[in-house]
Amino acid sequence: MLLNNQNQSFLEVQILGVYQTKIEVKTVSGKCLFVYPTKTQKDDPLFWQSLKDIIKAKLWLPINKTLHQLIDSDWLVATNA
């Protein structure tokens, strides 16, 4: 199932840049926030290269609204079928 407006536990963000181990993002409303990668993400060089590609492509990603972390399932959520 795709994330939609009924599931308000996420924010849509665009990555602006990476500063040391925090990621600056901009929400749809224009508010700037910092996203903090997990320990696994911090140690993963492919994660950081992917972020550079995402910045270049100007893609929008979902983040957890309360924890300010990237949602690892991207725009998909599990269904209870």
DSSP file (Angstrom, degrees, kcal/mol; ACC not computed):
  #  RESIDUE AA STRUCTURE BP1 BP2  ACC     N-H-->O    O-->H-N    N-H-->O    O-->H-N    TCO  KAPPA ALPHA  PHI   PSI    X-CA   Y-CA   Z-CA
    1    1 A M              0   0    0      0, 0.0    76,-2.6     0, 0.0     2,-0.2   0.000 360.0 360.0 360.0 139.3    0.0    0.0    0.0
    2    2 A L  B     -A   76   0A   0     74,-0.2    74,-0.2     1,-0.1     2,-0.1  -0.550 360.0-105.1 -82.0 147.6    1.3    3.5   -0.8
    3    3 A L        +     0   0    0     72,-2.5     2,-0.3    -2,-0.2    -1,-0.1  -0.470  49.7 174.3 -64.7 143.6    1.6    6.2    1.8
    4    4 A N    >   -     0   0    0     -2,-0.1     3,-1.6    -3,-0.0    -1,-0.0  -0.837  48.4 -82.1-143.0-178.5   -1.1    8.7    1.4
    5    5 A N  T 3  S+     0   0    0      1,-0.3    -2,-0.1    -2,-0.3     3,-0.0   0.669 119.3  67.4 -65.5 -16.5   -2.5   11.8    3.2
    6    6 A Q  T 3  S+     0   0    0      1,-0.2     2,-1.0     2,-0.0    -1,-0.3   0.766  90.9  67.5 -74.4 -23.4   -4.6    9.7    5.6
    7    7 A N    <   +     0   0    0     -3,-1.6     3,-0.5     1,-0.1    -1,-0.2  -0.817  62.4 173.6 -98.0  97.6   -1.3    8.4    7.2
    8    8 A Q        +     0   0    0     -2,-1.0    -1,-0.1     1,-0.2    -3,-0.1   0.087  49.9  99.8 -95.5  23.2    0.1   11.6    8.9
    9    9 A S  S    S+     0   0    0     56,-0.1    56,-2.4    55,-0.1    57,-0.4   0.333  80.2  59.0 -88.9   8.8    3.0    9.9   10.6
   10   10 A F  E     -B   64   0B   0     -3,-0.5     2,-0.4    54,-0.2    54,-0.2  -0.902  66.5-145.3-133.6 162.0    5.4   11.1    7.9
   11   11 A L  E     -B   63   0B   0     52,-2.1    52,-2.2    -2,-0.3     2,-0.5  -0.963  21.3-127.0-122.1 144.0    6.6   14.3    6.3
   12   12 A E  E     +B   62   0B   0     -2,-0.4    16,-1.0    50,-0.2     2,-0.3  -0.816  40.3 175.0 -89.4 126.9    7.5   14.7    2.6
   13   13 A V  E     -BC  61  27B   0     48,-3.1    48,-3.2    -2,-0.5     2,-0.4  -0.922  29.9-146.5-134.4 156.9   11.0   16.2    2.4
   14   14 A Q  E     -BC  60  26B   0     12,-2.3    12,-2.4    -2,-0.3     2,-0.3  -0.988  31.8-119.2-119.4 132.3   13.6   17.1   -0.2
   15   15 A I  E     + C   0  25B   0     44,-0.6    10,-0.3    -2,-0.4    43,-0.1  -0.552  29.1 179.0 -76.4 129.3   17.3   16.8    0.8
   16   16 A L  E     -     0   0B   0      8,-3.0     2,-0.3     1,-0.4     9,-0.2   0.803  59.1 -40.4 -95.3 -38.7   19.2   20.0    0.7
   17   17 A G  E     - C   0  24B   0      7,-1.5     7,-2.6     2,-0.0     2,-0.5  -0.983  48.2-105.9-178.3 170.2   22.6   18.8    1.8
   18   18 A V  E     - C   0  23B   0     -2,-0.3     2,-0.5     5,-0.2     5,-0.2  -0.964  24.8-173.4-117.5 129.1   24.7   16.7    4.1
   19   19 A Y  E >   - C   0  22B   0      3,-3.0     3,-2.3    -2,-0.5     2,-0.4  -0.938  62.3 -58.6-127.5 106.5   26.6   18.2    7.0
   20   20 A Q  T 3  S-     0   0    0     -2,-0.5    -2,-0.0     1,-0.3     0, 0.0  -0.448 121.1 -19.0  54.9-109.7   28.9   15.8    8.9
   21   21 A T  T 3  S+     0   0    0     -2,-0.4     2,-0.4    -3,-0.1    -1,-0.3   0.144 123.1  82.1-113.7  20.3   26.5   13.1   10.0
   22   22 A K  E <   -C   19   0B   0     -3,-2.3    -3,-3.0    14,-0.1     2,-0.5  -0.942  65.9-141.3-124.5 152.4   23.2   15.1    9.7
   23   23 A I  E     -CD  18  35B   0     12,-2.7    12,-3.2    -2,-0.4     2,-0.5  -0.931  10.1-143.4-115.2 122.8   21.1   15.7    6.7
   24   24 A E  E     +CD  17  34B   0     -7,-2.6    -8,-3.0    -2,-0.5    -7,-1.5  -0.739  27.3 177.5 -87.9 130.9   19.4   19.0    6.0
   25   25 A V  E     -CD  15  33B   0      8,-2.8     8,-2.3    -2,-0.5     2,-0.4  -0.875  23.8-140.1-130.1 161.7   16.0   18.7    4.4
   26   26 A K  E     -CD  14  32B   0    -12,-2.4   -12,-2.3    -2,-0.3     6,-0.2  -0.989  19.4-140.0-122.6 131.4   13.1   21.0    3.3
   27   27 A T  E >   -C   13   0B   0      4,-2.7     3,-1.7    -2,-0.4   -14,-0.2  -0.308  32.6 -99.9 -81.2 171.0    9.5   20.0    3.9
   28   28 A V  T 3  S+     0   0    0    -16,-1.0    -1,-0.1     1,-0.3   -15,-0.1   0.838 125.9  54.9 -58.9 -34.1    6.7   20.7    1.4
   29   29 A S  T 3  S-     0   0    0      2,-0.1    -1,-0.3     1,-0.0    -3,-0.0   0.503 122.9-106.6 -80.2  -3.6    5.7   23.8    3.4
   30   30 A G  S <  S+     0   0    0     -3,-1.7     2,-0.3     1,-0.3    -2,-0.1   0.437  71.2 142.6  96.0  -0.1    9.3   25.1    3.2
   31   31 A K        -     0   0    0     -5,-0.1    -4,-2.7     1,-0.0     2,-0.4  -0.565  45.0-135.4 -76.4 135.7   10.4   24.4    6.7
   32   32 A C  E     +D   26   0B   0     -2,-0.3     2,-0.3    -6,-0.2    -6,-0.2  -0.782  31.4 166.7 -94.7 135.5   14.0   23.3    7.1
   33   33 A L  E     -D   25   0B   0     -8,-2.3    -8,-2.8    -2,-0.4     2,-0.4  -0.862  32.2-118.5-135.9 168.3   14.8   20.3    9.4
   34   34 A F  E     -D   24   0B   0     -2,-0.3     2,-0.4   -10,-0.2   -10,-0.2  -0.950  19.3-155.0-112.0 137.8   17.7   18.0   10.2
   35   35 A V  E     -D   23   0B   0    -12,-3.2   -12,-2.7    -2,-0.4    34,-0.2  -0.916   9.1-148.1-108.5 136.1   17.4   14.2    9.6
   36   36 A Y        -     0   0    0     32,-1.8   -14,-0.1    -2,-0.4    34,-0.1  -0.917  13.2-136.1-110.7 117.2   19.7   12.0   11.7
   37   37 A P        -     0   0    0      0, 0.0    32,-0.0     0, 0.0   -16,-0.0  -0.283  23.8-108.9 -68.6 155.6   20.8    8.7   10.1
   38   38 A T     >  -     0   0    0      1,-0.1     4,-2.5    32,-0.1     5,-0.2  -0.246  35.1 -99.5 -73.0 170.0   20.8    5.5   12.1
   39   39 A K  H  > S+     0   0    0      1,-0.2     4,-1.4     2,-0.2     5,-0.1   0.906 125.6  50.5 -57.8 -44.0   24.1    3.9   13.2
   40   40 A T  H  4 S+     0   0    0      1,-0.2     4,-0.2     2,-0.2     3,-0.2   0.916 111.3  47.6 -62.2 -44.1   23.8    1.4   10.3
   41   41 A Q  H >4 S+     0   0    0      1,-0.2     3,-1.4     2,-0.2     7,-0.2   0.886 106.6  57.7 -65.5 -38.9   23.3    4.2    7.8
   42   42 A K  H 3< S+     0   0    0     -4,-2.5    -1,-0.2     1,-0.3    -2,-0.2   0.852 110.2  43.9 -58.5 -35.9   26.2    6.3    9.2
   43   43 A D  T 3< S+     0   0    0     -4,-1.4    -1,-0.3    -3,-0.2    -2,-0.2   0.361  93.8  94.7 -92.5   4.7   28.6    3.4    8.5
   44   44 A D    <>  -     0   0    0     -3,-1.4     4,-1.4    -4,-0.2     3,-0.5  -0.853  51.8-168.9-105.2 107.5   27.3    2.6    5.0
   45   45 A P  H  > S+     0   0    0      0, 0.0     4,-2.0     0, 0.0    -1,-0.2   0.811  89.7  58.0 -63.8 -28.8   29.2    4.3    2.2
   46   46 A L  H  > S+     0   0    0      2,-0.2     4,-2.4     1,-0.2     5,-0.2   0.848 101.4  56.0 -68.4 -33.1   26.4    3.3   -0.3
   47   47 A F  H  > S+     0   0    0     -3,-0.5     4,-2.1     2,-0.2    -1,-0.2   0.939 109.1  45.7 -61.2 -47.3   23.9    5.1    1.8
   48   48 A W  H  X S+     0   0    0     -4,-1.4     4,-1.8    -7,-0.2    -2,-0.2   0.868 112.5  50.2 -67.5 -36.8   25.9    8.4    1.5
   49   49 A Q  H  X S+     0   0    0     -4,-2.0     4,-1.9     2,-0.2    -1,-0.2   0.897 109.5  52.1 -66.8 -38.9   26.4    7.9   -2.2
   50   50 A S  H  X S+     0   0    0     -4,-2.4     4,-2.4     1,-0.2    -2,-0.2   0.895 106.4  53.9 -62.3 -40.0   22.7    7.3   -2.7
   51   51 A L  H  X S+     0   0    0     -4,-2.1     4,-2.6     1,-0.2    -1,-0.2   0.906 106.0  52.3 -61.6 -41.2   21.9   10.5   -0.8
   52   52 A K  H  X S+     0   0    0     -4,-1.8     4,-2.2     1,-0.2    -1,-0.2   0.910 111.0  47.5 -60.2 -41.6   24.2   12.4   -3.2
   53   53 A D  H  X S+     0   0    0     -4,-1.9     4,-2.1     2,-0.2    -2,-0.2   0.882 111.1  50.9 -66.6 -38.4   22.3   11.0   -6.1
   54   54 A I  H  X>S+     0   0    0     -4,-2.4     5,-1.6     2,-0.2     4,-1.0   0.892 109.7  50.4 -65.8 -40.4   18.9   11.8   -4.5
   55   55 A I  H ><5S+     0   0    0     -4,-2.6     3,-0.6     1,-0.2    -2,-0.2   0.930 110.8  49.0 -61.8 -45.4   20.1   15.4   -3.9
   56   56 A K  H 3<5S+     0   0    0     -4,-2.2    -2,-0.2     1,-0.2    -1,-0.2   0.885 114.3  44.8 -62.4 -39.4   21.1   15.7   -7.6
   57   57 A A  H 3<5S-     0   0    0     -4,-2.1    -1,-0.2    -5,-0.1    -2,-0.2   0.582 103.0-134.2 -81.6 -10.5   17.8   14.3   -8.8
   58   58 A K  T <<5 +     0   0    0     -4,-1.0    -3,-0.2    -3,-0.6     2,-0.1   0.887  41.4 172.8  56.9  43.4   15.8   16.5   -6.3
   59   59 A L      < -     0   0    0     -5,-1.6   -44,-0.6     1,-0.0     2,-0.4  -0.448  30.5-125.0 -79.9 154.9   13.6   13.6   -5.3
   60   60 A W  E     -B   14   0B   0    -46,-0.2   -46,-0.2    -2,-0.1   -48,-0.1  -0.853  29.3-172.7-100.8 137.2   11.1   13.8   -2.4
   61   61 A L  E     -B   13   0B   0    -48,-3.2   -48,-3.1    -2,-0.4     2,-0.3  -0.901  22.8-117.1-126.9 154.1   11.4   11.3    0.4
   62   62 A P  E     -B   12   0B   0      0, 0.0     9,-1.7     0, 0.0     2,-0.3  -0.736  29.5-171.8 -89.1 142.2    9.2   10.4    3.4
   63   63 A I  E     -BE  11  70B   0    -52,-2.2   -52,-2.1    -2,-0.3     2,-0.3  -0.938  35.6 -95.2-126.2 155.7   10.7   10.9    6.9
   64   64 A N  E  >  -B   10   0B   0      5,-3.2     4,-1.7    -2,-0.3     5,-0.3  -0.529  32.4-141.2 -66.7 127.6    9.3    9.8   10.3
   65   65 A K  T  4 S+     0   0    0    -56,-2.4    -1,-0.1    -2,-0.3   -55,-0.1   0.840  94.6  32.3 -64.1 -36.2    7.5   12.9   11.7
   66   66 A T  T  4 S+     0   0    0    -57,-0.4    -1,-0.2     1,-0.1   -56,-0.1   0.855 126.8  35.9 -92.6 -37.6    8.5   12.4   15.3
   67   67 A L  T  4 S-     0   0    0      2,-0.1   -31,-0.3   -32,-0.0    -2,-0.2   0.625  92.5-136.0 -91.7 -14.1   12.0   10.8   15.0
   68   68 A H     <  +     0   0    0     -4,-1.7   -32,-1.8     1,-0.2     2,-0.3   0.934  57.7 134.4  54.0  50.2   13.1   12.7   11.9
   69   69 A Q        -     0   0    0     -5,-0.3    -5,-3.2   -34,-0.2    -1,-0.2  -0.943  63.4 -98.6-124.6 150.0   14.6    9.6   10.3
   70   70 A L  B     -E   63   0B   0     -2,-0.3     2,-0.7    -7,-0.2    -7,-0.2  -0.370  37.4-118.1 -62.8 143.0   14.2    8.4    6.8
   71   71 A I    >   -     0   0    0     -9,-1.7     3,-1.9     1,-0.1    -1,-0.1  -0.770  19.3-149.9 -85.1 118.1   11.6    5.7    6.3
   72   72 A D  T 3  S+     0   0    0     -2,-0.7    -1,-0.1     1,-0.3     3,-0.1   0.660  93.5  57.9 -69.4 -15.6   13.5    2.6    5.1
   73   73 A S  T >  S-     0   0    0      1,-0.3     3,-1.7     3,-0.1    -1,-0.3   0.323  96.9-148.6 -93.3   9.0   10.5    1.3    3.1
   74   74 A D  T <   -     0   0    0     -3,-1.9    -1,-0.3     1,-0.3   -13,-0.0  -0.390  67.6 -14.9  61.2-129.4   10.4    4.5    1.1
   75   75 A W  T 3  S+     0   0    0     -2,-0.1   -72,-2.5    -3,-0.1     2,-0.4   0.280 118.7  91.6 -90.5  11.3    6.8    5.4    0.0
   76   76 A L  B <   -A    2   0A   0     -3,-1.7     2,-0.3   -74,-0.2   -74,-0.2  -0.834  52.2-170.1-108.8 145.2    5.4    1.9    0.8
   77   77 A V        -     0   0    0    -76,-2.6     2,-0.1    -2,-0.4    -2,-0.0  -0.953  30.8-102.6-128.0 152.4    3.9    0.6    4.0
   78   78 A A        -     0   0    0     -2,-0.3     2,-0.3     1,-0.0    -5,-0.0  -0.419  31.8-142.5 -71.7 145.5    2.9   -2.9    5.0
   79   79 A T        -     0   0    0     -2,-0.1     2,-1.1     1,-0.0    -1,-0.0  -0.816  11.5-131.3-106.1 151.5   -0.7   -3.9    4.9
   80   80 A N              0   0    0     -2,-0.3    -2,-0.0     1,-0.2    -1,-0.0  -0.621 360.0 360.0 -98.9  72.9   -2.4   -6.2    7.4
   81   81 A A              0   0    0     -2,-1.1    -1,-0.2     0, 0.0    -3,-0.0   0.425 360.0 360.0-100.1 360.0   -4.0   -8.5    4.9
